[in-house]
């Protein structure tokens, strides 16, 4: 039986879960937690996602995320899991995949289940094989909800708003869950919500895909605005790579195999586009006129110290130059 197509919509709340292969350990200490969050923040910002909550357990993790104007949860998660796996494998001198091939993304009825899903995620340490006090567990966002000091990337205001901004009241709400078995209302293995909610989501999907509908026109306009900005950002990246290697930007985009400084500029440019724009490998290949797989070129960055140094020098400059894509953000 084929898997149902993943629901990927703008301005939608998701409970994301991913588990490791064969119960492998993915998070050993606070350093691993911090590194995972570093990548999570980077890619949520790139794809315009809001972070409400997280819990990083040894063999799996839970995230509560809300999409903005870009409906690209699969690409966001692919980059996140790939980046963290590369880091983890290097740190532990291991090889191969760390997480299972397909993560789970449940669409959440925000109006009715935002609070309960956040509580479920924060209580996860107490449900583990070796239970831990969720209020002392360092691998989740609960401590920020309880004590404050929220990092800028964590959006606590909306959840705490249901309690008048009183952190103690939210803490009591979470503690109440320790006294009972907390389960989520999962419908058709795709939704956290009931049949009415699933019907509304299917209607949104239908309007998005219906040619000439108001929903499709709005999405197309938003995508066009974002695409225009992304093209400008790509040209800026191309220009900076050309300046750095003293080659004309137009030569970097040629389709033939190139060597010397032009080849270096092209390889580094690929990596910069991959890191700084929400484009797929296919989109980057089309932009640069690549004849081979993008990833066969990107391997050179890891293998050659000179290319890696050039990449790091350019990305430090470009992080302050490339503007966010247009389109409404949440909040």
N, C-alpha and C positions, 0 to 999 in steps of 0.2 A: 504494500500500500504506500503510495507516494506521500511525502510530507506536505502539509498545507503550506502555501506560499506565505512568507513572513509579512506581517502587516507593517508597513512603513509609511507613516503619515507625518506631516508637519504639525506642530503644536499639539502633541500627544504625549501622555504620560506612560512610561514603561517601567516595569519591574524586570530587570535583567539578571539572569543567573547563568553562571558558567562553572563547570566542574573540571577537575584535572583528569588526565588519563589514568585509569587504573588506580585511583586514589593517591597519586603522587602528591607530595607536599609542594605547594606553590608559594607559601608565605611563611618564612622561618622566623623573622624578627621585624623590628620596627623599621629597619633599613629597607626591607622589601616592601613594607606598607607604604613608606614614603615614596619609593620609586614608582610603585603602581599608581599612586595618586598623582604624581608628577605627570605621568603619561595620560592619565584620565583627564586631568585638567587641561592639558595641552590639546587633546583631540576634542573634548567637549567644547572648548573655545573655538576651535577651527570649524566645527560643524554646527555651532550655535545651539548647544545642548545645555540645559540647566541641571545642576546636581542638587538633589534634595537629601539623599542619604546613601550610606554605603556600609557594608560589613564585609571584611576580608577574613575568611576562615582559612585554615591550613589547606584544605583540599577544594575549596570553592569560594565564590564571592557573590554578593547581592548588591545591586545598584538600583537606585530610584532616580530615573532621569526623565527629563521632559524635552522633547525636540522643539527647535525653533522653526525658522523658515526653511531649513533644509531637511528633507526626509531621507536620511542616509544612515540609518542605524547600523546596517550591515557593514558599511565601509568604516564607520567609526570604530566598531568593535573589532573588525579585522586588524585595523592599525594598532589599536590598544593591545590586543592579545599578542600580536606579532612583536611589537616593541618590547613588551614586558618579557616575553619568552626569550628574546635575544639577550636581554639584560640578565635574566635568571640563569640561562644556560652558560653564559660567560662567567658569572659569579661562581657557579657550582661545577663548572667543567663538565657539563652534560650536553647531550645532543637530542634532537628530535622535538616533537610537539609536547607542550606542557599541558594544554587544555584540550578538551574534547572538541571535535571538529565543528559542532553546531551548538551555539549558545541558545538559551531560551529567552525570549522577550515577550512578556505578557502585557497586553494593553490594559491600562488601569482606568477604571471609572473614577476620575479625579474627584468629582463632586461628592462621591459617597465612600471612597476607599483610600484617599490620600493618607489619612491619619492611620488607619489600620495597617496599611502596607508599610508605612514608616516604622510602626511599632513592631510588626513582624520581623522586619530586617534588623532592627536594633536588639531584639530579643534572641537573635540567632545563636549567640554564644551559649545561652542557657539551654538550648536544645541539642547541643553537640554531644558526641559520644562521651566526651569528658567535659561536663558542663563547667562553664565559667560565669562569673558575675558580669552581666552585660554592662554594668555601670563602671566597672574597672577594666573592661576590655579595651585595649588601646587601638585595636584594628577596626574600629567603627566610628561613625560620626556622632554617636549618642553623647559622648562627653561634651561636645560643643553645644548640643541642645540643652544639656543639663547645667553646664557651668558658664557658657558664653565663650567669648574669645573666638567667635566664628571666623574662619579664613574667608577671604573675599569670594572664593569660588563656591562656597557652600550656602545655599539659599534656605535659611531656617525661618525666615519671616512669615511665609505663608502658612506653614504648619503651626508655628507658635501663635499665629494670629487667631487660630481657633480656640486658643486658651487665653486670649487677651494679652498675648506676649509674655505670659507668666511661665517661666521655665519650670518652676516647681509643680505647676499643674500638669505640664506635659510629663514630667518625671513620674508623678503619681499615676498618670494614665498608662505609662509603660510598665510601671511596677504592678499594676493590676493584672497585666498579662502574665506575670510570673505565677499567678495563682490558678491559672486555667490554661488548658491547651489551646493555643492560638492557631487557627487555620484560616486560610484565605478562600474566598468563594471564587474558585476557578471554573470558568465555563468554557467548554469545548477545547480545553487546553490552550486557549489563545487569549482569553479575557479574564480580568479580575473585575467581576461585575456580572449582572444577570443578563437575561435574554434581551431585554429592552436596550441595554447598553450595546450589546453585540449587534443589534439591528441598526442602531445609530451609526456605529463604525462602518458597517457594510454599506450604509447609505452614503457616507462620506467617501468611501472607496469608489462607489458607483458614480458619484458626481465628479470625482477627480478624473475618472477614466472616460466619462461621457463627452464625446466631441461636441464642442460648441456650448457646453454648459457654463454657467457662471462660475462654478467652482474651478473648472479647468482653466478658464480664462484668467482667474485670479492667480492660480498656481503658475501658469505660463508667464504672466507678467512679472511675478516675483522671481522666477527662474531666470528670465531675461535680464532683469536688473542685476542679479547676482552674477550671471555669466559675463556681463559687461565689465563689472568690477574685477572679476577673476582674470579676465583677459588683460586688463590694465596691470594687475599685480604680476601676471606672468611676464608681460613685456618689461616691467621694472626689474624682475629677477634676471631676465635675459640680458638686460642692459648692464646690470651690476656684474654679472659673470663675465661679460665681454670686457668691461673696464678692468676687472681684476686680472684677466689673462691677456689683456691687450690685443683682443681680436674683435672683429666686427660682429655684432649680434646676429646679422643675417647669415653669417657663415656657420654659427652654432646650430641653426635650424636645418641645415642641409641634410638630405637623406642618406648620403653615402658614408661609408666608414671613414673616419678621420683620425689622424694621429697628431702628435705634437700638442701645442698649446690649444689648438681648436678642439681636439679630442678631449683634453682635460676639461676645458670649459664646458663642453657638452655633457660630460659625465657628471660634473658637479652641478650643472644646471638641472639635470634630471632629478638629482637627489633633493635639491632645493624646492623644485616644483612639487615633488612628492611630499615633502614635509610641510610646506607652507600653504598649499591649496587643497581643497577637498576634492581633487580630481582622482579618478581611478587611473590605474596603469594604462588602460586603453586610451583614455583622454590625453594623457601626457605623451604617449607614443604618437598619437595623431598630431599633436601640436608640434612636436619636434621632428616628425617624419621618420621615426625609427623603423628600421627594417627587421630588427630582432626584438625579442622580449625585453621590456624595460628592466626586468630584474636581473637579466644577464649583464647589463651595464652597471646596475647599482651594486653588484657584488664587488666591483672594483674599489668602491669607497672603503669598504672594510678591509680589503687586501692591501691597499697602497696608502702608506702614511702621508705622502705628499698631497694626495687627493683629499684625504680626511682633514688635513690641516687647512686646506683651501676652503673646503666645505664649512668647517667650523668658523673660519674667519668671516666668510660671507654671510652666514646665517646670523651671526651676532650683529652685523650691520643691518640686515634686512628685517630682523624682528621689529625694529623701530621704524621701518619705512613702509612696509606693506600694510595697507589699511584693511580693516575688516570688510567683508563683503556686504553689499547693500541688502536691504530687506529687513523686516521687523524682527527685533529680538524680543524675547520674553521679558516683560517687566521694564 
